[in-house]
Amino acid sequence: MNWEENPLDIRALTFDFWNTLAIDSKPAMVRELAAERMTTELKKAGIEISNEDMFIAFAECRSICYSYQEDKEIDFVPKEQLDWILKYFKIEAPQDMWNRLFIHYTTSLFDIPPTFTEGLAGVLEKLKQSYKLAVICNTGRTPGWVVRKILKDYLLEQYFDALVFSNETGIAKPNPAIFEITARLLNTKPPLIMHVGDDPTTDVGGALRAGFRAGWYNPIGIEKDVECDIIIESLDELLEIE
């Protein structure tokens, strides 16, 4: 990106989490671990459900979650997801069992953590010297508190002035409201904020609808016409902003 030809007045940067700052390194294994722990927990109560059937329930629940986020622009939060799965299997779980199932459902990422973008800490450290920074994340099965702990464990939380998660707000990208919430937390006007993310609809489209600048993170060079302010293939390109 030639910043001299495309000057931007930016005071804050917000980032998508998944597929921008971090990659789910082994998504199948993460799901398998969650499913195995849940079926083992149910087996203790005399409820026999195969891992394969649990995978099917996970997939259908995930489709509903994506539909809520992309079509309704609200979040189908993890607690609602677990309730849906239990209803799918016609299970009425007492509260103590429900609590254990919820931990099994939402926390397997601790055992198989994501892979962060190469050099991320160094890039954030340099950006932090000039900009306010935030994360805006659609959470899916993994709630905000899990992502927040992973960021803290990897010493990345310190760089962000705000961490905004769809399951905590009830609002999901591309809904402009989740961007507006973030702008208020940053105490910065939307036109002075650039959101960077990989998804042309939820990240780029949502940011533009909220009055943000939008940077499309396209590390593998997808050939697609996306309306945005900039296209970057590497996060360290953001260090070139004048």
Secondary structure, DSSP 8 states (H G I E B T S, - for coil): --TTTS----SEEEE-SBTTTEE-S-HHHHHHHHHHHHHHHHHHTT----HHHHHHHHHHHHHHHHHIIIII-B---HHHHHHHHHHHTT----HHHHHHHHHHHH-GGGTS--EE-TTHHHHHHHHHTTSEEEEEE--TTS-HHHHHHHHHHTT-GGG-SEEEEHHHHSB-TT-HHHHHHHHHHHT--GGGEEEEES-IIIIIIHHHHTT-EEEEE-TT--------SEEESSGGGGGG--
